[in-house]
């Protein structure tokens, strides 16, 4: 759908997986990505900000040095809520070792690989544990299969701001690609689910959630109790982005917020150009929608 629009730069307020940003870089689009969560932001630094840096074998050795050796105590005791004792030591030591790498990009790449290693750990059940590989081996294998960074010759950026602050300061992009967060009424940690371990691993503990929830209040992505509350936050967000020439808004219609309701909110601010729909209702009960304006 984005191929139908004309733009040379794009702002992505929520870039939790960095895939769209990396894809746009292949079109030589300058990408300005953002995510309020540090784990997502770090993935963006590794894939979007990064135009050519890779981890060396020496870097990998630094990250994995004494990874399984217990210390006096865990730097991050919150890891024990997610992993067994041995795995907790591995993630704790690796997190400390990553800070020894020489550049922000190298640290982001290593952190991204470590988070993928955590996803590997969490993919096993009690019945399949015997199939697991040692985590240092998994890290090395993931490192060897890392895709080459995309060099689009542009000064891309990645930020870790709330959505309003990011959009208010974003004055140079032709397009805003906004993937709407799914509505939820629970605290952020609960709504994130199993992925919450990544934020706790990156931040070194779990005592930040209340402050993070507070920073989300009154902004798109925060907990909402009603449809009207969610749509109000969406309207405020879009008004903040009114200076961006083109919008592409991606929405998963699951029965709570309809595409028509999203389009009506967009129409309060500017004319809706097109509504593209892909129906997955037979498989997942949802529809994928992109609205351009």
LUMVOMI-8097 format. One line per 10 residues: number of its first residue (from 1); for each residue x, y, z of N, C-alpha, C. Coordinates in pm, 1 decimal. Layout:
N
NUM> X,Y,Z,X,Y,Z,X,Y,Z  ...
//
This chain:
293
1> 81.6,-119.3,0.0,0.0,0.0,0.0,86.6,126.6,0.0  198.2,122.1,71.6,284.7,239.8,79.4,347.5,271.9,-55.1  362.6,172.2,-140.5,416.6,195.2,-273.9,329.6,291.7,-354.3  204.6,304.3,-319.3,113.4,390.8,-393.9,127.9,536.7,-354.0  202.5,562.2,-246.0,220.6,699.2,-197.8,356.9,752.1,-240.7  366.7,882.0,-251.1,493.1,945.5,-287.3,552.6,1010.3,-162.7  666.9,960.4,-120.4,734.4,1017.0,-2.9,881.8,977.3,-6.1  963.7,1060.4,53.1,1107.8,1034.1,59.6,1156.3,1018.9,202.8  1068.0,1046.0,297.8,1103.4,1031.5,438.5,979.2,988.9,514.6  1000.0,913.5,621.6,886.3,858.2,696.3,912.6,864.2,845.5
11> 808.1,897.7,921.2,811.8,895.5,1067.4,724.0,780.5,1115.3  778.7,699.1,1205.2,706.5,582.5,1257.3,697.4,597.2,1409.3  582.7,642.5,1462.0,572.4,669.5,1606.8,583.6,544.9,1694.6  529.8,430.1,1646.6,542.5,303.7,1718.0,615.6,206.5,1625.9  737.2,168.5,1663.2,816.5,80.0,1575.7,863.7,-41.0,1654.2  767.8,-114.8,1710.2,803.2,-219.0,1805.3,883.7,-332.7,1745.1  876.4,-353.0,1610.6,954.4,-464.0,1554.7,1055.9,-419.7,1449.6  1058.6,-292.7,1414.9,1154.2,-230.6,1321.3,1145.4,-285.1,1178.8  1053.6,-378.1,1150.9,1048.7,-439.5,1018.6,1007.9,-339.3,910.8  906.1,-256.2,939.1,861.5,-159.7,839.0,971.7,-58.2,811.6
21> 1037.8,-11.8,916.8,1146.1,84.0,898.8,1258.9,27.9,814.3  1296.6,-97.3,839.0,1401.1,-160.7,759.7,1356.9,-176.1,614.6  1231.1,-210.1,594.6,1177.2,-225.2,459.2,1183.1,-92.3,384.5  1144.1,15.1,451.6,1146.7,146.5,387.4,1289.3,189.8,354.7  1385.0,151.4,435.6,1524.0,184.0,405.0,1566.7,124.4,271.1  1512.8,10.2,236.4,1547.0,-52.1,108.0,1495.2,30.3,-10.5  1402.5,121.0,14.9,1354.2,212.5,-89.3,1431.3,344.2,-86.2  1537.7,350.2,-5.9,1616.6,472.5,14.1,1534.9,583.9,79.4  1435.2,544.7,156.7,1357.0,640.3,234.8,1431.4,670.3,364.2  1437.9,796.7,401.6,1496.1,832.1,530.9,1392.1,803.8,638.8
31> 1430.6,728.2,739.9,1336.4,680.4,840.7,1366.0,745.3,975.3  1262.0,797.6,1037.1,1269.0,847.2,1174.5,1174.1,761.6,1257.8  1230.9,673.9,1338.0,1150.5,577.5,1413.3,1148.6,613.3,1561.5  1046.2,564.3,1628.7,1030.3,593.0,1771.1,954.9,478.6,1837.0  982.1,457.2,1962.7,895.9,372.3,2044.0,914.8,409.6,2190.4  803.6,418.9,2266.3,815.3,453.5,2408.3,883.7,346.0,2491.5  886.6,221.1,2442.3,951.3,112.8,2515.4,1097.9,103.6,2474.2  1186.2,89.5,2572.9,1328.1,87.7,2543.2,1369.7,-36.3,2465.0  1306.4,-149.5,2489.9,1343.1,-270.8,2418.0,1317.4,-254.1,2268.4  1203.7,-194.7,2231.8,1172.1,-171.1,2091.3,1264.1,-64.9,2031.9
41> 1292.5,37.8,2108.5,1382.6,143.1,2061.9,1520.9,85.8,2030.6  1571.6,-0.5,2115.5,1703.5,-58.8,2093.4,1705.2,-144.2,1967.4  1597.3,-216.8,1941.0,1589.1,-291.6,1815.4,1594.5,-197.5,1695.7  1531.3,-80.6,1710.3,1535.6,18.0,1603.4,1674.7,72.7,1580.7  1749.2,96.3,1687.8,1887.2,143.0,1674.0,1969.2,40.3,1595.5  1948.9,-88.3,1625.7,2025.1,-194.6,1559.9,1991.0,-208.5,1412.4  1863.7,-184.7,1375.9,1820.9,-212.6,1238.3,1794.5,-88.3,1154.6  1749.9,21.3,1216.9,1710.2,140.0,1141.6,1818.2,247.9,1147.0  1862.6,282.3,1266.1,1971.6,379.8,1277.6,2099.2,326.0,1214.3  2121.9,197.9,1228.2,2245.0,133.8,1181.9,2246.3,120.5,1030.0
51> 2346.5,179.7,966.3,2360.2,169.8,821.5,2470.7,73.6,778.0  2548.7,20.6,870.7,2655.6,-67.0,824.4,2734.1,-140.1,930.7  2705.7,-113.6,1057.6,2786.4,-173.5,1164.1,2740.7,-315.7,1193.4  2838.8,-404.2,1219.1,2808.7,-541.8,1257.7,2893.0,-578.5,1379.1  2849.3,-678.7,1452.4,2928.9,-728.8,1563.8,3044.9,-810.1,1508.9  3162.2,-789.6,1563.4,3278.0,-871.2,1528.1,3281.7,-994.6,1618.0  3364.8,-1091.1,1581.8,3380.2,-1209.9,1666.7,3436.9,-1170.9,1802.5  3522.0,-1067.1,1804.6,3576.3,-1019.3,1931.9,3465.0,-960.4,2019.4  3373.2,-887.5,1955.8,3259.2,-833.1,2030.9,3176.6,-946.1,2092.5  3152.1,-1050.6,2014.7,3072.5,-1163.2,2063.8,3143.3,-1229.6,2181.9
61> 3275.6,-1242.1,2173.2,3350.7,-1301.3,2284.5,3337.3,-1217.0,2410.6  3337.7,-1085.3,2394.2,3320.0,-996.9,2510.4,3182.2,-1018.8,2571.6  3078.9,-1026.5,2488.3,2941.8,-1042.5,2537.5,2925.4,-1173.9,2613.3  2988.7,-1280.7,2565.1,2966.0,-1414.0,2621.4,3070.5,-1455.3,2725.0  3164.5,-1368.4,2756.6,3268.8,-1404.0,2853.8,3207.2,-1433.2,2991.2  3236.8,-1551.9,3044.4,3188.6,-1594.1,3177.6,3036.8,-1577.6,3192.4  2963.9,-1601.3,3083.2,2819.9,-1575.6,3085.4,2746.0,-1663.5,3185.8  2797.5,-1783.3,3209.4,2728.9,-1875.8,3300.5,2786.8,-1873.4,3442.6  2883.6,-1787.1,3468.6,2949.4,-1786.9,3599.3,2868.0,-1705.3,3699.1  2819.5,-1765.9,3807.1,2742.5,-1689.1,3907.3,2831.3,-1587.1,3978.4
71> 2776.6,-1473.9,4010.6,2846.0,-1371.7,4088.8,2791.9,-1374.9,4232.0  2825.2,-1273.1,4308.2,2778.1,-1267.3,4445.8,2625.6,-1261.9,4450.1  2566.9,-1182.0,4361.1,2421.7,-1175.9,4350.3,2386.1,-1121.4,4212.4  2263.5,-1144.3,4170.6,2216.7,-1092.9,4042.3,2208.1,-940.2,4045.7  2258.9,-875.9,3939.4,2235.4,-732.7,3926.9,2086.8,-704.4,3910.1  2018.5,-795.6,3842.9,1876.0,-776.8,3813.7,1796.5,-896.2,3866.6  1754.2,-892.2,3992.8,1679.2,-1004.4,4049.8,1546.4,-1031.5,3979.6  1493.0,-933.1,3905.6,1365.2,-952.0,3837.5,1373.0,-1062.0,3732.2  1492.2,-1096.7,3687.3,1506.0,-1203.0,3588.1,1452.2,-1336.2,3639.3  1455.1,-1356.0,3770.2,1409.0,-1483.0,3826.6,1257.4,-1500.5,3811.0
81> 1187.6,-1391.5,3779.4,1044.5,-1403.7,3752.2,1017.7,-1463.9,3615.1  1121.6,-1466.5,3530.6,1104.0,-1509.1,3391.8,1184.3,-1633.5,3355.5  1296.4,-1655.1,3424.0,1388.6,-1761.3,3385.8,1432.2,-1841.5,3507.8  1481.8,-1963.5,3482.8,1538.0,-2040.4,3593.0,1669.9,-1977.6,3637.4  1728.8,-2030.3,3742.7,1846.6,-1965.9,3800.5,1963.2,-1960.8,3702.8  1989.3,-2069.6,3633.0,2102.3,-2073.6,3540.3,2083.2,-1973.3,3426.7  1964.4,-1972.7,3368.8,1937.0,-1878.8,3260.3,1941.9,-1734.2,3309.7  1896.5,-1712.1,3431.7,1899.9,-1576.7,3487.0,2043.0,-1525.2,3497.4  2134.5,-1612.8,3540.4,2274.2,-1571.7,3546.6,2326.8,-1537.7,3408.0  2288.5,-1618.2,3308.3,2334.8,-1592.2,3171.6,2288.5,-1455.2,3125.0
91> 2159.8,-1426.8,3138.2,2107.4,-1298.5,3091.2,2163.1,-1182.2,3172.8  2183.2,-1202.5,3301.4,2237.6,-1096.7,3385.8,2381.5,-1063.4,3345.9  2463.5,-1166.5,3328.3,2603.0,-1143.6,3290.9,2616.0,-1085.4,3150.8  2535.1,-1136.8,3058.6,2539.6,-1085.5,2921.6,2499.3,-938.2,2918.1  2400.0,-902.6,2997.3,2358.1,-761.9,3001.1,2472.0,-672.6,3048.9  2545.3,-716.8,3149.6,2658.2,-637.5,3198.0,2770.0,-632.4,3094.4  2795.0,-744.4,3028.0,2902.5,-748.5,2927.5,2871.6,-660.4,2806.8  2745.4,-651.7,2768.5,2708.3,-569.5,2653.2,2748.0,-423.7,2675.0  2741.0,-378.4,2798.9,2779.0,-239.8,2828.4,2926.9,-213.4,2802.1  3007.7,-318.3,2785.2,3150.7,-302.5,2758.2,3180.6,-282.0,2609.6
101> 3081.6,-300.9,2523.7,3103.6,-283.4,2380.2,3124.6,-135.9,2348.1  3195.2,-105.5,2238.6,3246.7,30.8,2218.8,3147.1,133.3,2165.7  3038.2,92.4,2099.1,2949.0,190.5,2036.6,2803.5,162.5,2073.3  2718.5,265.9,2067.9,2575.6,243.1,2093.6,2513.6,142.9,1996.7  2556.0,144.7,1871.1,2499.1,52.3,1773.4,2540.6,-90.7,1803.5  2668.1,-112.3,1837.3,2712.0,-248.7,1869.3,2639.2,-300.9,1992.7  2615.0,-214.2,2089.6,2540.9,-256.2,2208.4,2395.9,-289.0,2173.2  2338.5,-211.6,2081.1,2200.1,-238.1,2039.0,2190.2,-369.8,1962.9  2287.2,-397.6,1876.2,2285.7,-523.3,1800.9,2295.7,-641.5,1896.6  2389.3,-634.2,1989.7,2406.3,-743.4,2085.2,2281.7,-761.0,2171.1
111> 2220.3,-650.5,2211.3,2098.1,-658.3,2292.1,1985.2,-722.4,2212.8  1974.9,-690.6,2085.9,1870.7,-748.6,2001.1,1889.3,-898.9,1988.0  2013.5,-942.7,1970.6,2040.2,-1086.9,1961.3,2010.0,-1154.6,2094.3  2044.5,-1090.4,2205.3,2015.8,-1148.6,2336.6,1865.8,-1159.4,2360.1  1789.5,-1059.6,2315.3,1644.3,-1067.8,2330.8,1586.2,-1180.2,2245.2  1643.8,-1202.2,2127.1,1600.7,-1315.2,2044.7,1636.0,-1447.1,2112.7  1745.8,-1449.6,2184.2,1782.2,-1568.6,2262.0,1679.2,-1594.1,2371.6  1630.7,-1486.8,2433.7,1525.2,-1501.6,2534.1,1395.9,-1553.8,2474.3  1364.0,-1509.5,2354.1,1246.5,-1563.9,2286.3,1263.1,-1713.6,2262.0  1384.6,-1752.9,2229.3,1416.1,-1895.3,2210.9,1389.8,-1972.4,2340.8
121> 1436.1,-1918.5,2452.1,1416.9,-1984.7,2581.2,1267.6,-2001.3,2609.8  1191.3,-1895.3,2586.5,1050.4,-1897.6,2622.0,965.4,-1980.4,2525.4  1024.8,-2026.9,2418.0,949.8,-2109.3,2323.1,939.2,-2254.9,2367.2  1013.1,-2293.2,2471.6,1013.3,-2432.2,2516.8,914.6,-2453.1,2630.8  865.8,-2573.5,2639.7,780.6,-2615.5,2749.8,854.3,-2722.1,2830.6  794.4,-2764.8,2941.2,855.5,-2869.6,3022.3,879.2,-2996.4,2940.2  793.8,-3020.5,2843.4,804.8,-3143.1,2763.1,912.3,-3135.1,2656.5  960.6,-3014.3,2624.9,1059.3,-3000.4,2516.5,1193.7,-2947.2,2563.1  1211.4,-2934.6,2694.7,1334.4,-2875.0,2746.2,1459.8,-2950.3,2703.0  1449.0,-3080.9,2681.8,1567.9,-3158.1,2646.3,1622.0,-3119.8,2508.5
131> 1542.1,-3048.9,2428.6,1584.3,-3008.9,2295.0,1661.4,-2876.7,2295.1  1665.4,-2810.3,2407.4,1730.2,-2679.0,2414.9,1881.0,-2687.9,2397.9  1936.2,-2586.8,2333.4,2080.8,-2571.6,2319.9,2131.4,-2475.8,2428.4  2260.5,-2484.0,2464.6,2316.9,-2383.3,2556.0,2298.3,-2243.0,2498.4  2268.8,-2147.4,2584.6,2231.3,-2015.0,2536.2,2345.2,-1944.0,2464.0  2467.8,-1966.0,2505.6,2579.8,-1903.8,2434.4,2589.7,-1956.9,2291.9  2560.4,-2084.8,2273.4,2558.2,-2140.8,2138.0,2445.8,-2078.8,2054.9  2331.7,-2059.3,2117.9,2218.2,-1997.8,2048.2,2252.7,-1855.4,2007.7  2313.5,-1780.8,2099.5,2353.0,-1643.4,2069.1,2446.3,-1640.9,1948.5  2546.8,-1728.4,1947.4,2640.9,-1730.4,1834.8,2571.2,-1767.0,1704.5
141> 2479.4,-1860.4,1710.8,2409.3,-1899.4,1588.2,2322.8,-1784.1,1536.5  2252.9,-1716.5,1627.1,2172.8,-1601.2,1585.8,2260.9,-1490.7,1529.1  2378.9,-1473.4,1586.8,2473.7,-1373.1,1536.1,2514.3,-1404.9,1392.4  2543.2,-1531.4,1364.2,2588.0,-1568.9,1229.2,2476.4,-1556.5,1125.9  2351.8,-1559.9,1170.3,2240.4,-1549.9,1075.2,2181.6,-1409.0,1067.9  2241.6,-1312.3,1139.1,2195.6,-1174.6,1132.3,2203.3,-1123.5,988.6  2096.9,-1059.6,942.7,2097.3,-1002.9,807.5,2192.8,-884.4,800.2  2246.4,-862.2,680.9,2331.1,-745.8,659.2,2250.4,-618.8,686.4  2308.6,-522.0,756.0,2236.5,-395.9,776.1,2212.3,-326.7,642.6  2099.5,-258.8,633.0,2062.4,-188.7,510.4,2120.3,-47.3,515.4
151> 2201.2,-15.1,415.8,2259.6,119.3,408.4,2184.2,197.4,301.7  2097.8,287.9,344.4,2020.7,367.1,249.2,2082.5,504.5,223.6  2202.6,526.7,277.7,2270.7,653.0,255.1,2200.4,772.7,316.7  2114.4,745.8,415.3,2036.8,852.1,478.4,2072.9,863.0,626.4  2046.0,978.9,681.3,2068.6,1000.9,823.8,1942.7,961.3,899.4  1925.0,830.0,918.7,1807.2,779.3,989.2,1820.7,806.0,1138.8  1708.5,799.8,1209.1,1712.4,825.0,1353.4,1617.3,731.4,1425.6  1645.8,707.7,1552.8,1558.5,628.5,1639.9,1549.6,699.5,1773.6  1429.1,711.6,1824.4,1408.3,783.1,1949.0,1323.6,701.2,2044.7  1333.3,737.5,2171.2,1262.3,668.7,2278.4,1180.3,773.1,2354.9
161> 1072.3,819.0,2288.5,988.0,924.5,2344.4,843.4,877.5,2348.7  759.9,950.2,2422.6,617.0,925.4,2410.4,571.7,977.3,2274.3  459.4,927.1,2226.2,418.9,952.0,2088.4,394.4,1100.2,2060.3  336.3,1172.4,2154.8,308.8,1313.7,2130.6,437.6,1394.9,2119.5  533.7,1367.7,2206.4,660.2,1440.3,2201.8,733.3,1413.0,2070.8  729.3,1286.9,2027.7,795.0,1250.9,1902.7,731.0,1323.4,1784.7  599.5,1317.7,1774.5,531.8,1377.3,1658.8,541.4,1529.6,1660.6  535.8,1589.9,1777.9,545.3,1735.7,1786.4,679.8,1785.5,1736.4  784.0,1704.6,1757.6,918.7,1745.9,1717.4,954.9,1699.7,1576.8  871.0,1614.7,1516.8,901.9,1556.7,1385.5,850.7,1650.4,1275.7
171> 939.6,1733.7,1225.2,898.3,1836.1,1129.1,954.0,1813.9,988.9  1023.2,1703.8,965.8,1092.4,1690.3,837.9,1051.4,1566.8,758.7  951.5,1491.5,804.6,911.8,1370.3,733.4,791.3,1397.1,643.6  790.1,1330.9,527.8,678.9,1344.2,433.7,559.8,1257.4,472.7  587.2,1146.6,541.0,483.4,1048.0,570.7,488.9,1006.9,717.2  373.2,993.5,779.1,363.3,927.5,908.9,299.7,790.1,886.7  372.7,685.7,925.0,314.3,551.7,924.3,282.9,515.4,1069.1  153.2,515.1,1101.5,108.9,492.4,1239.1,38.6,357.8,1248.2  102.1,264.6,1315.7,37.1,136.7,1343.8,-35.9,150.6,1477.1  -168.0,149.0,1471.9,-245.6,174.8,1593.2,-225.0,63.3,1695.4
181> -195.5,100.0,1820.2,-185.0,-1.5,1925.3,-321.2,-63.1,1955.0  -321.4,-190.5,1990.4,-446.6,-255.8,2025.0,-502.5,-195.6,2154.4  -631.8,-165.3,2158.8,-691.0,-113.5,2282.4,-675.3,-213.5,2396.8  -649.4,-162.9,2515.6,-639.7,-247.9,2634.4,-676.6,-164.9,2756.1  -716.0,-232.0,2862.4,-758.0,-162.5,2984.3,-672.6,-200.6,3105.1  -562.3,-270.2,3079.0,-478.9,-320.5,3187.8,-348.8,-241.3,3197.8  -276.4,-253.1,3309.4,-145.1,-190.3,3318.1,-54.2,-238.3,3205.4  43.1,-155.5,3171.1,127.0,-182.1,3055.0,196.5,-317.8,3062.8  250.2,-351.2,3178.0,321.6,-478.8,3191.7,229.5,-595.5,3160.6  107.4,-589.3,3207.7,11.8,-697.3,3182.9,-26.2,-703.8,3035.5
191> -45.1,-587.3,2973.9,-86.1,-585.4,2833.5,25.1,-634.3,2741.8  150.1,-613.3,2779.7,262.9,-660.5,2698.7,277.8,-811.4,2709.3  245.5,-866.7,2825.7,253.4,-1011.1,2844.4,396.1,-1061.1,2859.3  426.4,-1172.8,2795.3,557.9,-1236.5,2811.2,672.1,-1147.8,2763.3  644.7,-1056.2,2672.4,750.8,-968.8,2621.5,798.6,-868.1,2725.3  728.7,-856.5,2838.5,767.8,-759.7,2941.0,906.2,-789.5,2997.4  951.3,-914.7,2987.6,1084.0,-947.5,3040.6,1191.6,-865.7,2969.7  1172.9,-834.1,2842.0,1274.4,-761.0,2765.9,1294.3,-621.6,2822.5  1183.6,-556.5,2857.8,1193.5,-422.9,2914.9,1263.6,-428.1,3049.8  1233.7,-530.0,3130.2,1297.7,-544.1,3260.9,1445.2,-579.4,3246.0
201> 1478.3,-657.9,3145.6,1618.7,-692.6,3122.0,1698.0,-569.8,3076.5  1642.1,-493.9,2984.0,1710.0,-374.9,2934.6,1729.4,-272.9,3045.7  1625.4,-251.8,3127.1,1628.7,-146.6,3229.0,1694.2,-190.9,3359.0  1719.3,-321.5,3372.5,1790.9,-369.6,3489.3,1706.3,-388.9,3613.5  1576.4,-405.2,3598.6,1489.8,-425.9,3714.2,1343.9,-413.6,3673.8  1256.9,-414.9,3774.1,1112.8,-406.8,3744.7,1042.2,-298.3,3825.0  1118.4,-201.6,3875.6,1058.4,-98.5,3960.8,1017.0,25.7,3882.3  1015.8,16.9,3749.4,987.7,133.4,3665.2,846.6,134.4,3609.3  771.6,24.7,3626.9,645.0,11.2,3555.6,543.2,118.5,3592.8  535.1,153.7,3719.3,437.3,255.8,3760.3,468.5,389.3,3693.9
211> 596.1,426.5,3690.3,634.3,552.3,3625.4,609.7,545.1,3474.7  634.3,428.3,3415.3,610.8,414.2,3271.9,462.2,424.9,3240.4  378.3,359.8,3321.7,233.7,373.5,3303.7,191.8,519.7,3315.6  251.1,591.4,3410.2,218.0,732.2,3429.3,255.6,813.9,3306.3  368.9,780.5,3244.1,413.9,854.9,3126.1,323.9,830.7,3005.6  249.5,719.4,3005.1,158.9,687.5,2895.7,22.3,755.2,2911.5  -10.5,801.5,3032.0,-144.2,853.8,3058.0,-179.3,966.6,2961.0  -300.1,960.6,2907.7,-345.9,1065.6,2818.6,-287.8,1059.6,2679.4  -223.5,946.6,2646.5,-161.7,933.5,2515.0,-205.7,801.7,2452.0  -205.4,798.0,2321.1,-239.7,676.8,2249.3,-145.4,564.8,2291.9
221> -201.8,450.6,2325.8,-123.0,338.1,2376.5,-142.5,314.8,2524.3  -204.6,412.3,2594.2,-231.5,395.3,2736.8,-356.4,309.9,2755.4  -378.1,267.0,2878.1,-497.9,188.2,2908.3,-622.0,274.0,2889.6  -724.2,218.1,2824.6,-851.0,287.8,2805.1,-965.2,194.5,2842.7  -1070.4,252.7,2895.0,-1185.3,173.0,2938.3,-1295.6,167.9,2834.0  -1302.7,270.4,2748.8,-1413.6,278.0,2654.3,-1363.0,306.9,2513.7  -1448.5,278.7,2417.2,-1418.8,307.2,2276.6,-1400.1,457.1,2255.5  -1487.8,537.4,2314.4,-1480.5,682.2,2294.0,-1349.8,739.5,2348.8  -1302.6,683.3,2459.4,-1175.7,729.0,2516.3,-1060.6,699.6,2421.1  -1058.9,580.3,2363.8,-953.7,544.4,2269.0,-957.3,636.0,2146.9
231> -1076.1,659.0,2092.4,-1088.8,742.1,1972.3,-1050.7,887.0,2001.1  -1077.0,933.6,2122.3,-1035.8,1068.6,2161.2,-883.4,1079.5,2161.9  -815.6,979.9,2217.5,-669.2,981.4,2218.9,-613.8,974.1,2076.7  -679.7,897.0,1991.1,-637.3,890.8,1852.0,-650.2,1027.4,1785.0  -761.6,1094.1,1807.5,-780.8,1226.4,1747.0,-674.2,1324.2,1795.0  -645.6,1325.0,1924.0,-541.4,1414.3,1975.2,-406.6,1384.9,1911.7  -376.5,1257.0,1892.7,-249.9,1218.5,1830.6,-242.4,1268.2,1686.9  -350.1,1249.7,1613.0,-351.0,1291.2,1472.4,-341.3,1443.2,1459.9  -401.2,1515.1,1550.9,-389.6,1661.4,1545.7,-245.3,1704.4,1572.0  -176.4,1630.5,1656.9,-35.5,1660.2,1681.2,47.8,1638.2,1555.4
241> 3.2,1545.6,1469.1,77.7,1511.6,1347.5,24.0,1582.1,1224.0  -58.4,1685.4,1241.1,-122.7,1748.3,1126.1,-23.5,1816.1,1032.5  98.0,1844.9,1081.4,198.3,1910.1,997.0,269.1,1812.0,903.6  247.8,1682.2,921.8,306.9,1582.3,832.8,217.2,1568.8,709.8  276.9,1573.8,590.6,198.4,1583.7,466.9,106.0,1464.7,442.9  157.3,1343.7,463.3,80.6,1223.3,430.9,73.2,1132.2,553.0  -41.6,1066.7,566.3,-59.8,969.8,673.8,-92.4,833.2,614.4  -38.1,729.4,674.1,-81.9,591.9,649.0,-104.2,529.5,786.1  -227.8,492.1,814.5,-266.0,444.1,947.7,-306.4,298.6,936.7  -231.4,211.8,1001.7,-257.9,67.7,998.4,-338.7,29.4,1120.8
251> -442.5,-48.2,1096.9,-536.9,-83.5,1203.9,-578.4,-229.1,1188.9  -581.9,-300.5,1300.7,-634.2,-436.8,1301.3,-774.0,-432.5,1359.7  -872.4,-460.7,1276.5,-1011.4,-454.9,1320.0,-1051.2,-588.2,1380.8  -1076.1,-587.1,1512.9,-1108.7,-710.3,1584.1,-1246.8,-706.7,1647.8  -1326.4,-605.9,1611.5,-1461.4,-597.7,1663.9,-1482.2,-489.0,1766.4  -1372.5,-432.6,1822.6,-1387.2,-327.7,1923.3,-1390.1,-190.1,1857.2  -1286.7,-157.8,1782.7,-1280.9,-33.5,1707.0,-1293.0,-68.8,1559.5  -1390.7,-11.2,1490.6,-1409.4,-43.5,1348.8,-1326.5,50.7,1261.8  -1302.4,7.9,1140.7,-1229.8,91.0,1044.9,-1307.3,218.1,1013.9  -1439.9,207.7,1009.4,-1522.5,325.1,983.5,-1504.3,429.2,1092.7
261> -1494.9,384.0,1217.5,-1475.7,477.6,1328.1,-1339.5,545.2,1320.6  -1237.2,469.3,1284.0,-1104.3,529.0,1267.2,-1106.8,630.0,1153.2  -1170.5,593.0,1041.7,-1178.2,683.0,926.5,-1253.6,810.9,962.1  -1356.4,800.6,1045.7,-1431.5,919.5,1086.4,-1345.5,1013.7,1169.7  -1260.3,957.7,1254.7,-1169.5,1041.3,1333.1,-1070.1,1110.4,1240.3  -1014.5,1037.3,1145.4,-922.3,1096.1,1048.6,-992.1,1208.2,971.8  -1118.9,1183.3,931.5,-1193.9,1280.6,853.4,-1221.8,1410.9,925.3  -1214.6,1411.4,1057.8,-1231.4,1536.5,1131.4,-1114.7,1631.8,1108.5  -999.8,1576.7,1066.2,-878.2,1656.0,1056.4,-838.1,1679.9,911.3  -851.1,1577.4,827.8,-820.6,1590.6,685.8,-897.0,1485.4,607.4
271> -903.3,1504.3,477.4,-980.3,1413.6,393.1,-913.8,1276.3,386.0  -995.0,1172.7,395.9,-946.6,1036.1,378.4,-931.3,1009.4,229.2  -814.3,958.8,190.4,-790.8,929.2,48.6,-839.2,789.2,11.6  -787.3,689.5,82.5,-820.6,550.3,49.2,-827.5,467.8,176.2  -903.8,358.8,168.9,-909.5,260.5,276.4,-885.0,123.5,213.9  -772.6,63.3,249.8,-737.0,-69.2,199.2,-767.0,-172.0,307.4  -830.6,-282.6,268.4,-870.2,-384.5,365.5,-825.6,-522.4,319.6  -771.1,-599.6,412.0,-737.0,-741.0,388.5,-811.8,-821.9,493.6  -896.5,-912.5,450.3,-984.4,-985.0,541.1,-919.5,-1116.5,585.3  -888.3,-1124.6,716.0,-835.1,-1247.9,775.5,-936.5,-1310.3,871.2
281> -1063.1,-1273.9,857.0,-1162.3,-1313.1,956.9,-1178.9,-1464.5,966.4  -1162.0,-1537.3,856.6,-1178.1,-1682.8,863.3,-1064.0,-1748.3,940.4  -945.8,-1684.3,940.2,-829.8,-1742.0,1009.0,-815.3,-1689.5,1150.8  -829.4,-1558.2,1167.6,-800.2,-1496.5,1297.3,-916.2,-1416.0,1353.6  -1022.8,-1397.9,1276.1,-1133.2,-1316.9,1322.3,-1106.7,-1168.0,1313.1  -1005.9,-1126.7,1234.7,-969.1,-986.1,1224.6,-959.7,-943.7,1077.9  -956.1,-811.5,1059.8,-928.2,-752.2,928.5,-810.4,-656.5,944.4  -722.1,-658.5,845.1,-611.3,-563.7,843.4,-649.8,-446.9,753.4  -632.6,-326.1,803.6,-679.0,-207.5,732.1,-567.3,-103.0,729.6  -549.5,-36.1,617.7,-463.0,80.1,609.4,-544.0,195.3,551.6
291> -545.7,306.0,625.3,-616.3,426.1,584.1,-513.2,531.0,547.9  -524.8,590.4,429.5,-431.9,695.2,389.6,-505.5,828.4,384.9  -431.6,932.5,417.4,-492.7,1066.7,419.1,-384.4,1170.4,392.8
//
